Amino acid sequence: MPRIITQTLFLLLFFFLFLQTESKGTDKLGYPVELFLEMDPLVALSTFLSGRSWPEHIGLCLLVIAITAVLGRVFCGWVCPLGTLHNMMGAIKKWKGPQRVRNWFHAKYLLLIFLLSGSLVGIQLTGVFDPISLLIRHLTIGVYPAFNYSANGTMDFVYRTDVGLLTSASDWIYDVLKKTVLAFQQPYFAQGALLSLLFLVILLLNLSERRFWCRYLCPLGALLGFLGRLAPFKRKTSKDCNSCGLCDQKCQGGIKTEAWKASECLYCMSCGDECPKKAVAFGFYVKPAEESVEIGRRNVLLAGGAGLASVAVSRATPLFNPTRPNPNLIRPPGALPEPEFLARCVKCGACMKVCTTNALQPTFLEAGLEGLWSPVVVPRVGYCEFNCTLCGQVCPTGAIQLLTPAQKREWRIGTAMFDLNRCLPHAHNTPCIVCEEVCPTPKKSIWFKEVLVQDRNGQELLVQQPRVDLKNCTGCGICVTKCPLVDAPGVRITSIGETRSKKNQILLSNNYY
Amino acid sequence: MERRAFLRNSAGALGGLAALEAFSPLFNLNAAQAARPDLAVVHGASIDKIVRAAVDAIGGIKRFISKGDVVVIKPNIGWDRTPEQAANTNPEVVSTLVKLCFEASAKKVKVFDRTCDDSRRCYVQSGIEAAAKAAGAEVSHIDDKKFREVSIPNGTAIKSWPIYTDILEADKLINAPIAKHHGRGKLTMALKNWMGVMGNDRGRIHQNLEAALADLALIIKPCLTVLDAVRILTAHGPKGGDLNDVKRLDTVIAGVDQVAVDAYGATLFGLKGEDLGYVKESADRGLGKMDLSKLNIKKIEA
């Protein structure tokens, strides 16, 4: 029971912080929303290996390491929000008799070795499997938008049906939901369905074996298992044990009594709770360490080798030719130069969750396979808010550096250019000023050239044609987002001119580094 | 009668604020005897005082708001800018109007705007959300489902458009714009402020801004307009951002006729009403008067 209460509290804390990862109209969030990422030793370690520097806030993570060394994988059993969701999912099924255990415990260690050796050479795939990053990402991109969509859809329906009392009641309910669990505006994400589905699959694994993920796949579980393998806090069976096997049936880690290992135990303590003889107890015991999981030297070499080789496989692409940058790879403000950015980004999706305008979207293959689900600005969806630095505030690894408001307003993520074949004043002699109106730089980066043009009847008209001031434009993309040509805009942002790159420049005068 | 004639002539002759200040004691002297003016132009250091004086001068708040009214005050909250940057209506102008409505026993006062930048940032950074809420108003963000298609039978540029339900259901509307430079309309003040209750892709109306704004004025009829010229934005509008473009006038202009308010507002920038296409179009269609020489304008120092 204390475990379930603790798990519930941590899960609620996680959800609360997740919901608080949203703009409140200022450049402050008010809560330590990246708390769970900060306590994650795997994120810290892989950032250290691939980014060659520790994350800024390391205290909580050291605490988790220390606790694990003494108490074993209590994080998995008592704290991890994904672990708790696995528990809940596993509880859906009625489990009878001895449980089927596949004994693939070593798999997660091999995955960990693969991921960390990749990190060592600058490939950051850890976040794809790290449970905290995974949970935030799949909630942000998949589950949460879907949840909002269903709530908004229901409320819209009730509003439209307009049946007196029901509609006013729904107005009230909607107001409460808006203030508590719903997003300020409906989030939309590319690949939302895919990420929802993958998340569902990961949860459904619990119907095959309880905590399948935690037993066999979780690289954080593997790291904590390694750190906690010598933990003095151990399980002990007294002489009263009559080998009834009830503890084996209830074990969330899927370990047999005779093969108990600190590295595989989730410390849920179900075994002790279930024991009819009260023969199982956890306590501090000085006794020789248990035999560890057999991973296999060959397998270790293979996994490590694959990790090291991954850099060669994924980097030999024109995407990494710095003289041919991807025009659509518009990274958030403060992002490191592309190789360093990729070495750090764990694809946790926190930046996408916090982005004020929904501009940050997950990449698919635009940044290569290794860049999968990293953030990219898609101006047709949203723009980079001029006074906002929230993405840099929530980034757990420094892939997006935290900018001061003044630095942010100067930071270029790309450059706007007009499509003269579509823009209304340019191509169609039709007045339109929306791009100029919304341009946020104090000295507007879009200015008008007044041009005398002729219509088809030879009538002369004076038209204000928008032009981009390359020296001022930050590439924020609001001109694209707001362009009245709603399908394909008359103005585009490409990554050229981005502050983070030395090579991706236009102007002779722009020397950033 | 002579006095009124004198007032009218001087009002027409006066453009600049310096003149206004110099002559203000004279106007004060004559204020009591003048009939109810069309426009009140009030200058002074206290925003609360000048807003109250302006509303009082054109008949007092009770002329416009009755007991039990649901009132919408529509400021410009369009931009993620602070009050010093003069891109949104001054928060104290808004909060004073809210207080006035409650003093006239309004049942409810709503304040909102369909912003251009992120709504949360606009509401907070403008200072309007906090100020209006403190004064007792209900400040809410636009709810996208609450737009209702309204037909404009006499419209020339737009024949129908989705308009925010709260506007359609309010008993009284108060227009509370700020006076600013604008790249297409030259200036944006009262008439253009109603873009903030339009749904859909309202950016398209810039293709025929003059007619579209006049069309909008056919269906949206505020009982009172108070133009905020405490600070005006003289360039790089309507979003601004550079304090060098901001001019402090410590003035508000109140009137019933939005066209007249805009025509007077133009003079703050050295322009005339007819220089603004949408003001001229609206006046031509009989939606209001832009000829300042035919208006009774009362200038007050508060």
Boltz contact constraints between the chains, C-beta under 6 A:
constraints:
  - contact:
      token1: [A, 23]
      token2: [B, 120]
      max_distance: 6.0
  - contact:
      token1: [A, 25]
      token2: [B, 120]
      max_distance: 6.0
  - contact:
      token1: [A, 25]
      token2: [B, 121]
      max_distance: 6.0
  - contact:
      token1: [A, 25]
      token2: [B, 123]
      max_distance: 6.0
  - contact:
      token1: [A, 25]
      token2: [B, 124]
      max_distance: 6.0
  - contact:
      token1: [A, 26]
      token2: [B, 124]
      max_distance: 6.0
  - contact:
      token1: [A, 156]
      token2: [B, 145]
      max_distance: 6.0
  - contact:
      token1: [A, 159]
      token2: [B, 145]
      max_distance: 6.0
  - contact:
      token1: [A, 356]
      token2: [B, 118]
      max_distance: 6.0
  - contact:
      token1: [A, 385]
      token2: [B, 118]
      max_distance: 6.0
  - contact:
      token1: [A, 387]
      token2: [B, 80]
      max_distance: 6.0
  - contact:
      token1: [A, 430]
      token2: [B, 207]
      max_distance: 6.0
  - contact:
      token1: [A, 431]
      token2: [B, 207]
      max_distance: 6.0
  - contact:
      token1: [A, 432]
      token2: [B, 206]
      max_distance: 6.0
  - contact:
      token1: [A, 433]
      token2: [B, 183]
      max_distance: 6.0
  - contact:
      token1: [A, 433]
      token2: [B, 184]
      max_distance: 6.0
  - contact:
      token1: [A, 433]
      token2: [B, 206]
      max_distance: 6.0
  - contact:
      token1: [A, 434]
      token2: [B, 203]
      max_distance: 6.0
  - contact:
      token1: [A, 436]
      token2: [B, 183]
      max_distance: 6.0
  - contact:
      token1: [A, 437]
      token2: [B, 183]
      max_distance: 6.0
  - contact:
      token1: [A, 438]
      token2: [B, 116]
      max_distance: 6.0
  - contact:
      token1: [A, 442]
      token2: [B, 241]
      max_distance: 6.0
  - contact:
      token1: [A, 442]
      token2: [B, 242]
      max_distance: 6.0
  - contact:
      token1: [A, 444]
      token2: [B, 236]
      max_distance: 6.0
  - contact:
      token1: [A, 484]
      token2: [B, 201]
      max_distance: 6.0
  - contact:
      token1: [A, 484]
      token2: [B, 203]
      max_distance: 6.0
  - contact:
      token1: [A, 484]
      token2: [B, 204]
      max_distance: 6.0
